[in-house]
């Protein structure tokens, strides 16, 4: 019962340990530091709504208590408002949270686990070496323990990843794609709780672009786009930017409380390989992005959501090479597409010439807004339509409002066994495939008779015979789905297949494809039986 070794105790590494714990997989987290983070108000993270919900399901209370959700998004050019988006139930807001608060919340969630042996965080442990064999991984450290043995190892140790270097994985890309000056402050602005992107503000000394994003308790993070090869930003110069910006927005320089400042440079890089035998890379160890509002930490959490259920399946049932390779095939392809979209947009948005002038209208604002609010190629949640886990086409397949490989809609569902009604997202992350039956009118049924009604007995029997654990759920409606449609949903919430009715053979074949085919352990056992 060897654990998964997680190298790095930032948000990605801690989230991975919690995601694995939720599926009964123990981890050892090797933390170089002392086990706590220095508060930095200017270092924040923007999470798309689905990733904020994912982290909250892991038990991170600070997402709910110390994060800010925006009521709207404004885009301005000079003195003219170009775009205004209102957030609400139909269009949820991103979540903005100080990174130290997110990390602290994840550590508190680990401390609250009922079984403390599921996640062991080993502080002051710097990785020195990695050895792999057919049965596991050995990690050598400086610090407590010195040597650790695990079934797999995941490098979540940041942009300068020791794991990546020890594995000999190249990390090509572009350096200094964007530079920003940042300030976290308390101030009253004319649009409380709304985020703002202001291009070409008509005041001297501010620069080409400034962004204001609300934080809790009247806090704001302000970002100024800097020239790529400009001079160093002195404290006096940054204070002058703050005063000029606030005076431009408020008509006169308001009182403010400056909490934290910084200057950071964004790089775009993508590791050549994300899996080397039993070792994997995730988060900044695998990719760097951030220009045009793209969010590196959000992508790192998507790595966690994708990898955790596959490692859990490997732990409990064995895994095929197809399943383990699918992590790189899906996530690296998705991040590469995000980087490609950003790199193609940068010359248009930051360069000079006629095309930039032409796009200063709606096209320019759409490109910039997409990355910040989580839409389009720069920001929308990824789909995996060409995944190696995609089931082969069958005549029983049908189309619904969600494309194959894309995240499913978060509809309300009922579990027939206990009558619990929740959001579909609440059943994710447990290592199970979800078979969701679309059955209009079930809201008025007597739930005592659900298991024996209509097509339910056939569906329950079909799910019980799947090659991996599954759960039956019922929803009254799903976008684009006819009555009696059955959706097969992966543990990370991506649609694997949709069937026009209960088709046991096709459902079994699709589930087998999602697990990557017969696990290596089963193949070995069958070969031994034959011999």
C-alpha positions, 0 to 999 in steps of 0.5 A: 500500500505505497503512497503517491509521492507529491513533490511540492506543497503549493496549491497544486501539490496540496490539491492533488493530495486532497483529491487523491485522499477523497478517492482513498489514495494515500500521499506523502507531500515533500515540502521544501519549506516550513509548512506555512506561507508568507502572506502576500496580498499582491500575489493572487489567483483567479479561478474559473467557477468550475475550478473554484467549486472543485477546490471547495469540494476538496474542503478548502473553506477559504475559497468560500470565506476569503475569496471575492466574486465579482458582480460584473466586468467592465472594459474601457478604452480612453474614456469610453466604456466598450463592454460590460458583462454582468455575472450571476447564476446564468453566468457565474463570476470567476473567484479572486483570492490571495494565493496564501489564503488558498494555500492555507485553506488547503493545508487546513483541509488536510489537517481536518481529514478524518484519517491523518495517514491519508496525507502526510506533509513532510516539511524541510524536505528537498528532493535530491534524486529519483529512482524508478523500477517496474514496481514504484518510485524511490525519492531521495531527500535532504531532510526528515526521512531521507528516502521515500518509496511510492507507487508514483511520483508527481512533480508539483514543484513549480517553474524551477522544478527539481523533478523535471530536471531530474527526469531530463525533461526539456522546458522550451518556450518564450521568456518575458512575454509580459511585465506587470507592476502590481499593487494591493490596496484598500480604496473605494472605487466608482464600481464596487465589486466589479472588475475593470480593464482600462486600455489607453487611459487618458492620463500621463504616467499610467501606461497602455493598460491597467486592470482593477480586480476586487478582493474581499473587505474592500481590497483591490489588486491593480495591474499595470502593463509595463513596456517589455524592456522598460526601466526598473519600477522604483517605489516612487514611480509605482506610487505615482502610478497609483495616484494618477490611476485613482485620480483618473477614475475618481476625479480626485486622488482618494484616500487609500491604504497600500498593502503590498506591491510587486513587479512580475514577468510572465513567461510561456513555457511547455514541458516536452513530456508530462509523464516519464514512466511512473513520474508525472509533472503538473502545474508550473512544473509542466507549463507556464502561462499568464499573458492576456489574462490566462491563469496558470494556477487554474490550469494547474488545478485542471491538471490535478482534476485530470490526473487524480482519478487516473492515479486512483484507478491505477491504485485500486484496479490497475491501469493501462499505459493508455490511461496513464498516457492520456494525462499528457495527451489531454492536458498538454494538448489543452495547455498547448492550445491555450498558449498558442491562442495567447501567442497568436493574439499577442502581436495583435493586441500588443504590437503596432500596425493596421491590424491592431488599429482595426481591432481596437473596437469589439474584436480587441476587447473580446480577445482581452476579456476572454482570458480574464473572465474565462471564455473563448480560446484564452479562457474557456474550460478545455474539452478533450474531443480527441482523447485516447480514452474516447469511446469508439463510435457506435450507432447507439450514440446520440448527440446532446448539448455538450460536445463529447469530451467537454465538461458536462452541464452542472444540472440537478441530479438525484441518486435513486438509491438514497433519494439525495438531490444535489448538483451533478458536480457534487458527485464528481471526484470520487473515482466513479463513472456517472451514468446519468439518465434523463427522465422528465417528470421524475420529480413527482415520482415516489422515490420508493419505486424508482429502482423498479420503474421504467428503464431503471432496472436495466440501467442499474444492472448495466452499471453494476456490470461495468469494468469500473465502479459506476453510479446511477443518477437521474436528472429531469432535463439536460440541454439537447437531450431527449427523454431516456438519454443516458450520459456517461460522465468521467470522474472529472466531469467530462462527457465520455458518451451519450446513448439513446436509451439504455444500451448495456453492451455499448455502455460497457464498451464505452466504460472500458474505453474510458479506463484505457482498456484492460489494465496491465495487472489484469493482462498479467493475471490472465497471461499467468492463468493461461500459462 
